[in-house]
Amino acid sequence: MVALALKPLDATPAHPNDLDRKRIERALASRRRYRYVSPIVEPAIGGYDVRSPCCSRNIDKDGGVIDVALLRHDAASGAWRLFWKDHGTGLWELHSMHPRLMTAIEELNADPERTFWQ
């Protein structure tokens, strides 16, 4: 009988990571709204926080940086949850779920109802 030494499972979550953060930054360049500002993608627990200067002045009259979207990866299902910020209440609201990160980004970039890019 041969004994094998097994390595413990890696408990490090897959997200956030710098590779996907940069992929999100690049993908946001093709968004339809507020193309003249540079969004910021920051690591968040289990995903990424997308923030941007508020050039419309609808949320921040001074044009400060505001929350645009939150992307969270559900490790159990493998799905991505896309949240929008209700700036009136200060709470994140679930917008949609996606099987892949890039489909969530496509939804964020399209934003036909101005849910994210306010």
The first five atom37 places (N, CA, C, CB, O) and aatype in JSON, in Angstrom:
{
  "aatype": [12, 19, 0, 10, 0, 10, 11, 14, 10, 3, 0, 16, 14, 0, 8, 14, 2, 3, 10, 3, 1, 11, 1, 9, 6, 1, 0, 10, 0, 15, 1, 1, 1, 18, 1, 18, 19, 15, 14, 9, 19, 6, 14, 0, 9, 7, 7, 18, 3, 19, 1, 15, 14, 4, 4, 15, 1, 2, 9, 3, 11, 3, 7, 7, 19, 9, 3, 19, 0, 10, 10, 1, 8, 3, 0, 0, 15, 7, 0, 17, 1, 10, 13, 17, 11, 3, 8, 7, 16, 7, 10, 17, 6, 10, 8, 15, 12, 8, 14, 1, 10, 12, 16, 0, 9, 6, 6, 10, 2, 0, 3, 14, 6, 1, 16, 13, 17, 5],
  "atom_mask": [
    [1, 1, 1, 1, 1],
    [1, 1, 1, 1, 1],
    [1, 1, 1, 1, 1],
    [1, 1, 1, 1, 1],
    [1, 1, 1, 1, 1],
    [1, 1, 1, 1, 1],
    [1, 1, 1, 1, 1],
    [1, 1, 1, 1, 1],
    [1, 1, 1, 1, 1],
    [1, 1, 1, 1, 1],
    [1, 1, 1, 1, 1],
    [1, 1, 1, 1, 1],
    [1, 1, 1, 1, 1],
    [1, 1, 1, 1, 1],
    [1, 1, 1, 1, 1],
    [1, 1, 1, 1, 1],
    [1, 1, 1, 1, 1],
    [1, 1, 1, 1, 1],
    [1, 1, 1, 1, 1],
    [1, 1, 1, 1, 1],
    [1, 1, 1, 1, 1],
    [1, 1, 1, 1, 1],
    [1, 1, 1, 1, 1],
    [1, 1, 1, 1, 1],
    [1, 1, 1, 1, 1],
    [1, 1, 1, 1, 1],
    [1, 1, 1, 1, 1],
    [1, 1, 1, 1, 1],
    [1, 1, 1, 1, 1],
    [1, 1, 1, 1, 1],
    [1, 1, 1, 1, 1],
    [1, 1, 1, 1, 1],
    [1, 1, 1, 1, 1],
    [1, 1, 1, 1, 1],
    [1, 1, 1, 1, 1],
    [1, 1, 1, 1, 1],
    [1, 1, 1, 1, 1],
    [1, 1, 1, 1, 1],
    [1, 1, 1, 1, 1],
    [1, 1, 1, 1, 1],
    [1, 1, 1, 1, 1],
    [1, 1, 1, 1, 1],
    [1, 1, 1, 1, 1],
    [1, 1, 1, 1, 1],
    [1, 1, 1, 1, 1],
    [1, 1, 1, 0, 1],
    [1, 1, 1, 0, 1],
    [1, 1, 1, 1, 1],
    [1, 1, 1, 1, 1],
    [1, 1, 1, 1, 1],
    [1, 1, 1, 1, 1],
    [1, 1, 1, 1, 1],
    [1, 1, 1, 1, 1],
    [1, 1, 1, 1, 1],
    [1, 1, 1, 1, 1],
    [1, 1, 1, 1, 1],
    [1, 1, 1, 1, 1],
    [1, 1, 1, 1, 1],
    [1, 1, 1, 1, 1],
    [1, 1, 1, 1, 1],
    [1, 1, 1, 1, 1],
    [1, 1, 1, 1, 1],
    [1, 1, 1, 0, 1],
    [1, 1, 1, 0, 1],
    [1, 1, 1, 1, 1],
    [1, 1, 1, 1, 1],
    [1, 1, 1, 1, 1],
    [1, 1, 1, 1, 1],
    [1, 1, 1, 1, 1],
    [1, 1, 1, 1, 1],
    [1, 1, 1, 1, 1],
    [1, 1, 1, 1, 1],
    [1, 1, 1, 1, 1],
    [1, 1, 1, 1, 1],
    [1, 1, 1, 1, 1],
    [1, 1, 1, 1, 1],
    [1, 1, 1, 1, 1],
    [1, 1, 1, 0, 1],
    [1, 1, 1, 1, 1],
    [1, 1, 1, 1, 1],
    [1, 1, 1, 1, 1],
    [1, 1, 1, 1, 1],
    [1, 1, 1, 1, 1],
    [1, 1, 1, 1, 1],
    [1, 1, 1, 1, 1],
    [1, 1, 1, 1, 1],
    [1, 1, 1, 1, 1],
    [1, 1, 1, 0, 1],
    [1, 1, 1, 1, 1],
    [1, 1, 1, 0, 1],
    [1, 1, 1, 1, 1],
    [1, 1, 1, 1, 1],
    [1, 1, 1, 1, 1],
    [1, 1, 1, 1, 1],
    [1, 1, 1, 1, 1],
    [1, 1, 1, 1, 1],
    [1, 1, 1, 1, 1],
    [1, 1, 1, 1, 1],
    [1, 1, 1, 1, 1],
    [1, 1, 1, 1, 1],
    [1, 1, 1, 1, 1],
    [1, 1, 1, 1, 1],
    [1, 1, 1, 1, 1],
    [1, 1, 1, 1, 1],
    [1, 1, 1, 1, 1],
    [1, 1, 1, 1, 1],
    [1, 1, 1, 1, 1],
    [1, 1, 1, 1, 1],
    [1, 1, 1, 1, 1],
    [1, 1, 1, 1, 1],
    [1, 1, 1, 1, 1],
    [1, 1, 1, 1, 1],
    [1, 1, 1, 1, 1],
    [1, 1, 1, 1, 1],
    [1, 1, 1, 1, 1],
    [1, 1, 1, 1, 1],
    [1, 1, 1, 1, 1],
    [1, 1, 1, 1, 1]
  ],
  "atom_positions": [
    [[0.84, -1.17, 0.0], [0.0, 0.0, 0.0], [0.89, 1.24, 0.0], [-0.96, 0.0, 1.21], [1.88, 1.3, 0.73]],
    [[0.53, 2.21, -0.82], [1.29, 3.45, -0.92], [0.5, 4.56, -0.26], [1.61, 3.81, -2.41], [-0.68, 4.75, -0.55]],
    [[1.14, 5.29, 0.63], [0.48, 6.41, 1.3], [0.74, 7.69, 0.5], [0.99, 6.57, 2.78], [1.87, 7.94, 0.08]],
    [[-0.28, 8.46, 0.3], [-0.15, 9.72, -0.42], [-0.35, 10.88, 0.55], [-1.18, 9.8, -1.59], [-1.23, 10.87, 1.41]],
    [[0.49, 11.87, 0.39], [0.32, 13.08, 1.19], [-0.54, 14.04, 0.39], [1.7, 13.73, 1.55], [-0.14, 14.5, -0.68]],
    [[-1.71, 14.33, 0.9], [-2.63, 15.23, 0.22], [-2.5, 16.64, 0.76], [-4.07, 14.73, 0.36], [-2.42, 16.86, 1.97]],
    [[-2.47, 17.57, -0.15], [-2.44, 18.96, 0.25], [-3.84, 19.38, 0.67], [-1.9, 19.86, -0.89], [-4.82, 18.94, 0.06]],
    [[-3.97, 20.22, 1.69], [-5.3, 20.71, 2.04], [-5.86, 21.57, 0.92], [-5.26, 21.5, 3.36], [-5.11, 22.22, 0.18]],
    [[-7.17, 21.58, 0.81], [-7.81, 22.41, -0.19], [-7.49, 23.88, 0.08], [-9.34, 22.18, -0.2], [-7.43, 24.32, 1.23]],
    [[-7.3, 24.62, -0.98], [-7.02, 26.04, -0.87], [-8.3, 26.76, -0.48], [-6.44, 26.6, -2.21], [-9.29, 26.72, -1.21]],
    [[-8.28, 27.41, 0.67], [-9.46, 28.11, 1.16], [-9.51, 29.56, 0.67], [-9.5, 28.08, 2.68], [-10.43, 30.3, 1.03]],
    [[-8.54, 29.96, -0.13], [-8.52, 31.31, -0.64], [-9.62, 31.48, -1.68], [-7.13, 31.65, -1.25], [-9.69, 30.72, -2.64]],
    [[-10.48, 32.48, -1.5], [-11.54, 32.68, -2.49], [-10.97, 33.11, -3.83], [-12.54, 33.72, -1.99], [-9.92, 33.74, -3.9]],
    [[-11.68, 32.76, -4.9], [-11.22, 33.09, -6.26], [-11.38, 34.57, -6.58], [-11.98, 32.27, -7.28], [-10.71, 35.1, -7.47]],
    [[-12.27, 35.24, -5.85], [-12.54, 36.66, -6.12], [-12.55, 37.44, -4.83], [-13.88, 36.84, -6.87], [-13.1, 36.97, -3.83]],
    [[-11.98, 38.58, -4.82], [-11.42, 39.33, -5.94], [-10.01, 38.87, -6.3], [-11.41, 40.8, -5.6], [-9.3, 38.29, -5.49]],
    [[-9.63, 39.14, -7.53], [-8.26, 38.91, -7.98], [-7.91, 40.0, -8.98], [-8.1, 37.48, -8.62], [-8.79, 40.6, -9.61]],
    [[-6.63, 40.26, -9.12], [-6.2, 41.38, -9.95], [-6.46, 41.17, -11.44], [-4.73, 41.63, -9.73], [-6.73, 42.13, -12.16]],
    [[-6.38, 39.93, -11.91], [-6.62, 39.64, -13.32], [-8.05, 40.02, -13.73], [-6.36, 38.15, -13.61], [-8.25, 40.71, -14.72]],
    [[-9.04, 39.56, -12.96], [-10.43, 39.88, -13.28], [-10.73, 41.36, -13.05], [-11.38, 39.01, -12.46], [-11.54, 41.94, -13.77]],
    [[-10.1, 41.96, -12.06], [-10.3, 43.39, -11.84], [-9.89, 44.18, -13.07], [-9.5, 43.86, -10.61], [-10.6, 45.1, -13.49]],
    [[-8.76, 43.83, -13.65], [-8.29, 44.51, -14.86], [-9.18, 44.2, -16.06], [-6.84, 44.11, -15.17], [-9.4, 45.06, -16.91]],
    [[-9.7, 42.98, -16.15], [-10.65, 42.63, -17.23], [-11.9, 43.49, -17.15], [-11.04, 41.14, -17.15], [-12.41, 43.95, -18.17]],
    [[-12.38, 43.71, -15.94], [-13.56, 44.55, -15.74], [-13.26, 45.98, -16.16], [-14.04, 44.51, -14.27], [-14.05, 46.6, -16.87]],
    [[-12.12, 46.5, -15.74], [-11.72, 47.87, -16.12], [-11.7, 48.04, -17.64], [-10.34, 48.21, -15.53], [-12.22, 49.02, -18.17]],
    [[-11.09, 47.07, -18.33], [-11.02, 47.15, -19.8], [-12.41, 47.06, -20.42], [-10.13, 46.03, -20.35], [-12.71, 47.79, -21.37]],
    [[-13.24, 46.18, -19.91], [-14.58, 45.99, -20.47], [-15.46, 47.22, -20.27], [-15.25, 44.76, -19.84], [-16.32, 47.51, -21.1]],
    [[-15.26, 47.95, -19.18], [-16.07, 49.14, -18.92], [-15.81, 50.26, -19.92], [-15.8, 49.65, -17.52], [-16.6, 51.2, -20.03]],
    [[-14.74, 50.17, -20.65], [-14.44, 51.18, -21.69], [-15.49, 51.15, -22.8], [-13.03, 50.94, -22.29], [-15.63, 52.13, -23.53]],
    [[-16.23, 50.05, -22.95], [-17.23, 49.96, -24.0], [-18.64, 50.27, -23.49], [-17.2, 48.58, -24.63], [-19.62, 49.98, -24.18]],
    [[-18.76, 50.85, -22.31], [-20.09, 51.18, -21.79], [-20.73, 52.27, -22.63], [-19.99, 51.62, -20.32], [-20.06, 52.98, -23.39]],
    [[-22.04, 52.41, -22.5], [-22.79, 53.38, -23.31], [-22.95, 54.72, -22.61], [-24.15, 52.83, -23.66], [-23.14, 55.73, -23.29]],
    [[-22.89, 54.77, -21.3], [-23.13, 56.0, -20.55], [-21.86, 56.52, -19.9], [-24.2, 55.77, -19.49], [-20.99, 55.74, -19.5]],
    [[-21.76, 57.83, -19.8], [-20.66, 58.51, -19.1], [-19.29, 57.98, -19.52], [-20.83, 58.36, -17.6], [-18.46, 57.62, -18.69]],
    [[-19.08, 57.94, -20.81], [-17.83, 57.41, -21.36], [-16.65, 58.33, -21.1], [-17.96, 57.16, -22.84], [-15.5, 57.91, -21.27]],
    [[-16.9, 59.55, -20.71], [-15.83, 60.53, -20.53], [-15.27, 60.53, -19.11], [-16.33, 61.9, -20.88], [-14.37, 61.33, -18.83]],
    [[-15.76, 59.69, -18.22], [-15.17, 59.56, -16.88], [-14.48, 58.2, -16.78], [-16.25, 59.72, -15.77], [-14.81, 57.27, -17.51]],
    [[-13.55, 58.1, -15.88], [-12.81, 56.85, -15.68], [-13.31, 56.13, -14.44], [-11.29, 57.12, -15.57], [-13.04, 56.57, -13.32]],
    [[-14.05, 55.02, -14.62], [-14.52, 54.28, -13.46], [-13.36, 53.64, -12.7], [-15.51, 53.2, -13.89], [-12.28, 53.41, -13.24]],
    [[-13.62, 53.38, -11.45], [-12.64, 52.74, -10.56], [-13.21, 51.38, -10.19], [-12.35, 53.63, -9.28], [-14.36, 51.28, -9.76]],
    [[-12.42, 50.33, -10.35], [-12.83, 48.98, -9.95], [-11.97, 48.59, -8.76], [-12.7, 47.95, -11.13], [-10.75, 48.48, -8.87]],
    [[-12.63, 48.37, -7.62], [-11.92, 48.04, -6.39], [-12.33, 46.65, -5.91], [-12.2, 49.09, -5.31], [-13.46, 46.22, -6.13]],
    [[-11.4, 45.95, -5.25], [-11.77, 44.66, -4.67], [-12.83, 44.84, -3.59], [-10.53, 43.96, -4.08], [-12.81, 45.81, -2.84]],
    [[-13.75, 43.9, -3.53], [-14.78, 43.85, -2.49], [-14.88, 42.4, -2.04], [-16.17, 44.4, -3.01], [-14.38, 41.51, -2.72]],
    [[-15.51, 42.16, -0.93], [-15.64, 40.79, -0.44], [-16.38, 39.95, -1.49], [-16.4, 40.76, 0.92], [-17.54, 40.22, -1.81]],
    [[-15.71, 38.95, -2.01], [-16.31, 38.06, -2.99], [-16.52, 38.65, -4.37], [0.0, 0.0, 0.0], [-17.24, 38.07, -5.18]],
    [[-15.91, 39.81, -4.65], [-16.13, 40.39, -5.96], [-15.48, 41.75, -6.13], [0.0, 0.0, 0.0], [-14.34, 41.97, -5.72]],
    [[-16.24, 42.68, -6.75], [-15.66, 43.95, -7.17], [-16.68, 45.07, -7.02], [-15.17, 43.87, -8.62], [-17.87, 44.89, -7.28]],
    [[-16.2, 46.22, -6.6], [-17.01, 47.43, -6.47], [-16.63, 48.37, -7.6], [-16.8, 48.11, -5.07], [-15.45, 48.69, -7.78]],
    [[-17.63, 48.81, -8.36], [-17.4, 49.76, -9.45], [-17.87, 51.13, -8.99], [-18.14, 49.31, -10.77], [-19.02, 51.3, -8.59]],
    [[-16.96, 52.1, -9.04], [-17.25, 53.47, -8.63], [-16.85, 54.41, -9.75], [-16.51, 53.83, -7.3], [-16.05, 54.06, -10.62]],
    [[-17.42, 55.6, -9.73], [-17.12, 56.55, -10.79], [-17.4, 57.97, -10.3], [-17.95, 56.23, -12.05], [-18.25, 58.18, -9.44]],
    [[-16.68, 58.95, -10.86], [-17.07, 60.34, -10.58], [-18.5, 60.58, -11.07], [-16.08, 61.34, -11.26], [-18.9, 60.06, -12.11]],
    [[-19.25, 61.35, -10.32], [-20.66, 61.63, -10.64], [-20.73, 62.88, -11.5], [-21.51, 61.8, -9.35], [-20.94, 63.98, -11.0]],
    [[-20.54, 62.71, -12.8], [-20.51, 63.86, -13.7], [-21.91, 64.39, -13.99], [-19.83, 63.49, -15.0], [-22.04, 65.55, -14.4]],
    [[-22.96, 63.6, -13.79], [-24.32, 64.08, -14.03], [-24.78, 65.0, -12.9], [-25.29, 62.9, -14.17], [-25.71, 65.79, -13.07]],
    [[-24.13, 64.89, -11.75], [-24.48, 65.67, -10.55], [-25.86, 65.28, -10.01], [-24.46, 67.18, -10.86], [-26.41, 65.98, -9.16]],
    [[-26.42, 64.17, -10.48], [-27.72, 63.71, -9.99], [-27.62, 63.15, -8.57], [-28.3, 62.65, -10.92], [-28.54, 63.31, -7.77]],
    [[-26.52, 62.5, -8.26], [-26.35, 61.86, -6.96], [-25.48, 62.73, -6.05], [-25.72, 60.47, -7.12], [-25.82, 62.96, -4.89]],
    [[-24.38, 63.21, -6.57], [-23.46, 64.06, -5.81], [-23.32, 65.39, -6.53], [-22.06, 63.37, -5.64], [-22.75, 65.46, -7.62]],
    [[-23.85, 66.42, -5.93], [-23.86, 67.76, -6.55], [-22.45, 68.29, -6.81], [-24.6, 68.75, -5.67], [-22.26, 69.14, -7.68]],
    [[-21.46, 67.78, -6.06], [-20.07, 68.22, -6.23], [-19.29, 67.37, -7.22], [-19.36, 68.21, -4.9], [-18.12, 67.65, -7.49]],
    [[-19.93, 66.34, -7.76], [-19.26, 65.49, -8.74], [-18.29, 64.5, -8.14], [0.0, 0.0, 0.0], [-17.38, 64.02, -8.82]],
    [[-18.46, 64.18, -6.86], [-17.58, 63.23, -6.2], [-17.76, 61.81, -6.71], [0.0, 0.0, 0.0], [-18.65, 61.53, -7.51]],
    [[-16.92, 60.92, -6.25], [-16.96, 59.51, -6.65], [-18.12, 58.82, -5.94], [-15.6, 58.78, -6.32], [-18.27, 58.93, -4.73]],
    [[-18.94, 58.11, -6.73], [-20.11, 57.41, -6.18], [-20.07, 55.93, -6.56], [-21.42, 58.05, -6.69], [-19.36, 55.54, -7.49]],
    [[-20.84, 55.12, -5.85], [-20.98, 53.7, -6.17], [-21.85, 53.56, -7.41], [-21.59, 52.92, -4.97], [-22.89, 54.19, -7.53]],
    [[-21.4, 52.71, -8.33], [-22.14, 52.44, -9.56], [-22.71, 51.03, -9.53], [-21.23, 52.63, -10.8], [-23.91, 50.85, -9.77]],
    [[-21.88, 50.04, -9.23], [-22.33, 48.65, -9.24], [-21.46, 47.82, -8.31], [-22.29, 48.07, -10.68], [-20.33, 48.18, -7.98]],
    [[-22.01, 46.71, -7.9], [-21.28, 45.73, -7.09], [-21.44, 44.39, -7.77], [-21.79, 45.7, -5.6], [-22.56, 43.96, -8.05]],
    [[-20.33, 43.73, -8.04], [-20.33, 42.4, -8.65], [-19.87, 41.41, -7.59], [-19.4, 42.34, -9.93], [-18.78, 41.55, -7.03]],
    [[-20.71, 40.41, -7.3], [-20.36, 39.4, -6.31], [-20.44, 38.02, -6.95], [-21.28, 39.49, -5.08], [-21.4, 37.69, -7.65]],
    [[-19.42, 37.22, -6.69], [-19.37, 35.85, -7.2], [-19.9, 34.9, -6.13], [-17.93, 35.46, -7.63], [-19.44, 34.94, -4.99]],
    [[-20.84, 34.06, -6.5], [-21.37, 33.03, -5.6], [-20.61, 31.75, -5.89], [-22.93, 32.83, -5.79], [-20.85, 31.09, -6.9]],
    [[-19.69, 31.41, -5.0], [-18.82, 30.25, -5.22], [-19.62, 28.95, -5.31], [-17.8, 30.14, -4.1], [-19.24, 28.05, -6.06]],
    [[-20.7, 28.84, -4.59], [-21.49, 27.59, -4.59], [-22.13, 27.34, -5.94], [-22.57, 27.65, -3.5], [-22.09, 26.21, -6.44]],
    [[-22.72, 28.36, -6.54], [-23.41, 28.17, -7.82], [-22.54, 28.56, -9.02], [-24.69, 28.97, -7.84], [-22.81, 28.15, -10.14]],
    [[-21.52, 29.36, -8.78], [-20.67, 29.85, -9.86], [-21.26, 31.06, -10.56], [0.0, 0.0, 0.0], [-20.67, 31.57, -11.51]],
    [[-22.41, 31.54, -10.1], [-23.08, 32.68, -10.73], [-22.52, 34.01, -10.21], [-24.61, 32.61, -10.48], [-21.95, 34.09, -9.12]],
    [[-22.71, 35.02, -11.03], [-22.34, 36.39, -10.67], [-23.61, 37.16, -10.36], [-21.52, 37.08, -11.79], [-24.57, 37.11, -11.13]],
    [[-23.61, 37.87, -9.26], [-24.73, 38.73, -8.88], [-24.33, 40.18, -9.15], [-25.14, 38.52, -7.38], [-23.28, 40.64, -8.71]],
    [[-25.19, 40.87, -9.86], [-24.96, 42.27, -10.2], [-25.92, 43.12, -9.38], [-25.15, 42.52, -11.72], [-27.14, 42.97, -9.47]],
    [[-25.37, 44.03, -8.58], [-26.16, 44.89, -7.71], [-26.07, 46.34, -8.18], [-25.69, 44.77, -6.25], [-25.05, 46.75, -8.75]],
    [[-27.12, 47.11, -7.94], [-27.12, 48.55, -8.18], [-27.3, 49.23, -6.83], [-28.24, 48.97, -9.2], [-27.84, 48.65, -5.89]],
    [[-26.85, 50.48, -6.74], [-26.93, 51.21, -5.48], [-28.17, 52.1, -5.48], [-25.65, 52.04, -5.25], [-28.34, 52.94, -6.36]],
    [[-29.02, 51.91, -4.48], [-30.13, 52.82, -4.25], [-29.56, 53.96, -3.41], [-31.37, 52.1, -3.53], [-29.44, 53.84, -2.19]],
    [[-29.21, 55.04, -4.06], [-28.55, 56.13, -3.36], [-29.47, 56.84, -2.37], [-28.01, 57.14, -4.37], [-28.99, 57.52, -1.46]],
    [[-30.77, 56.69, -2.53], [-31.73, 57.27, -1.59], [-31.67, 56.59, -0.23], [0.0, 0.0, 0.0], [-31.74, 57.25, 0.81]],
    [[-31.55, 55.26, -0.25], [-31.5, 54.5, 1.0], [-30.07, 54.15, 1.4], [-32.33, 53.24, 0.88], [-29.81, 53.81, 2.56]],
    [[-29.15, 54.22, 0.43], [-27.77, 53.82, 0.69], [-27.56, 52.32, 0.66], [0.0, 0.0, 0.0], [-26.52, 51.83, 1.11]],
    [[-28.53, 51.58, 0.14], [-28.46, 50.11, 0.13], [-28.21, 49.58, -1.28], [-29.74, 49.51, 0.69], [-28.62, 50.17, -2.27]],
    [[-27.51, 48.43, -1.33], [-27.32, 47.71, -2.59], [-28.54, 46.85, -2.84], [-26.02, 46.84, -2.56], [-29.04, 46.2, -1.93]],
    [[-29.03, 46.86, -4.09], [-30.19, 46.07, -4.5], [-29.76, 45.1, -5.6], [-31.36, 46.99, -4.97], [-29.03, 45.48, -6.52]],
    [[-30.22, 43.85, -5.51], [-29.91, 42.87, -6.55], [-30.59, 43.26, -7.85], [-30.33, 41.45, -6.11], [-31.8, 43.48, -7.88]],
    [[-29.82, 43.34, -8.91], [-30.36, 43.66, -10.23], [-30.57, 42.39, -11.04], [-29.41, 44.63, -10.98], [-31.64, 42.18, -11.6]],
    [[-29.53, 41.53, -11.1], [-29.62, 40.34, -11.93], [-28.52, 39.35, -11.57], [-29.53, 40.7, -13.42], [-27.56, 39.68, -10.87]],
    [[-28.7, 38.11, -12.05], [-27.69, 37.05, -11.87], [-27.25, 36.58, -13.24], [-28.26, 35.86, -11.02], [-28.04, 36.52, -14.19]],
    [[-25.95, 36.23, -13.34], [-25.36, 35.86, -14.62], [-24.45, 34.65, -14.46], [-24.57, 37.04, -15.22], [-23.79, 34.5, -13.43]],
    [[-24.42, 33.78, -15.46], [-23.56, 32.6, -15.38], [-22.07, 32.92, -15.52], [-23.97, 31.6, -16.44], [-21.22, 32.16, -15.06]],
    [[-21.77, 34.07, -16.17], [-20.37, 34.44, -16.39], [-20.15, 35.91, -16.04], [-19.95, 34.17, -17.85], [-21.08, 36.72, -16.11]],
    [[-18.94, 36.24, -15.66], [-18.59, 37.61, -15.32], [-18.85, 38.56, -16.48], [-17.12, 37.69, -14.89], [-19.41, 39.64, -16.29]],
    [[-18.46, 38.16, -17.68], [-18.58, 39.06, -18.82], [-20.04, 39.35, -19.2], [-17.86, 38.48, -20.01], [-20.32, 40.42, -19.73]],
    [[-20.96, 38.43, -18.95], [-22.36, 38.73, -19.22], [-22.89, 39.75, -18.22], [-23.22, 37.45, -19.19], [-23.74, 40.58, -18.55]],
    [[-22.41, 39.7, -17.0], [-22.78, 40.71, -16.0], [-22.24, 42.08, -16.41], [-22.25, 40.33, -14.6], [-22.93, 43.09, -16.27]],
    [[-21.01, 42.12, -16.92], [-20.41, 43.38, -17.36], [-21.16, 43.93, -18.58], [-18.9, 43.17, -17.71], [-21.35, 45.14, -18.69]],
    [[-21.58, 43.05, -19.48], [-22.36, 43.5, -20.64], [-23.66, 44.18, -20.19], [-22.67, 42.3, -21.58], [-24.05, 45.2, -20.75]],
    [[-24.31, 43.62, -19.2], [-25.53, 44.22, -18.64], [-25.23, 45.58, -18.03], [-26.17, 43.29, -17.58], [-25.97, 46.54, -18.24]],
    [[-24.14, 45.66, -17.29], [-23.72, 46.93, -16.67], [-23.39, 47.97, -17.74], [-22.49, 46.7, -15.77], [-23.75, 49.14, -17.59]],
    [[-22.73, 47.56, -18.79], [-22.35, 48.48, -19.86], [-23.57, 48.99, -20.65], [-21.38, 47.8, -20.8], [-23.61, 50.16, -21.04]],
    [[-24.55, 48.15, -20.88], [-25.72, 48.54, -21.66], [-26.6, 49.51, -20.86], [-26.54, 47.29, -22.07], [-26.91, 50.6, -21.34]],
    [[-26.98, 49.14, -19.67], [-27.74, 49.97, -18.74], [-28.84, 50.79, -19.4], [-26.8, 50.88, -18.02], [-28.83, 52.01, -19.28]],
    [[-29.8, 50.16, -20.1], [-30.82, 50.92, -20.83], [-31.74, 51.75, -19.92], [-31.65, 49.97, -21.64], [-32.3, 52.74, -20.38]],
    [[-31.9, 51.37, -18.69], [-32.79, 52.08, -17.77], [-32.06, 53.1, -16.89], [-33.52, 51.08, -16.9], [-32.67, 53.71, -16.01]],
    [[-30.77, 53.28, -17.13], [-29.94, 54.17, -16.29], [-30.0, 53.77, -14.81], [-30.4, 55.64, -16.45], [-30.09, 54.62, -13.93]],
    [[-29.96, 52.48, -14.57], [-30.0, 51.95, -13.21], [-28.65, 52.13, -12.53], [-30.41, 50.47, -13.21], [-28.58, 52.45, -11.35]],
    [[-27.59, 51.92, -13.29], [-26.24, 51.96, -12.71], [-25.6, 53.32, -12.91], [-25.37, 50.88, -13.33], [-25.18, 53.97, -11.95]],
    [[-25.51, 53.75, -14.15], [-24.85, 55.02, -14.51], [-25.89, 56.14, -14.41], [-24.22, 54.96, -15.96], [-26.49, 56.52, -15.41]],
    [[-26.08, 56.64, -13.21], [-27.1, 57.65, -12.94], [-26.54, 59.02, -13.08], [-27.69, 57.47, -11.56], [-27.26, 60.0, -12.89]]
  ]
}
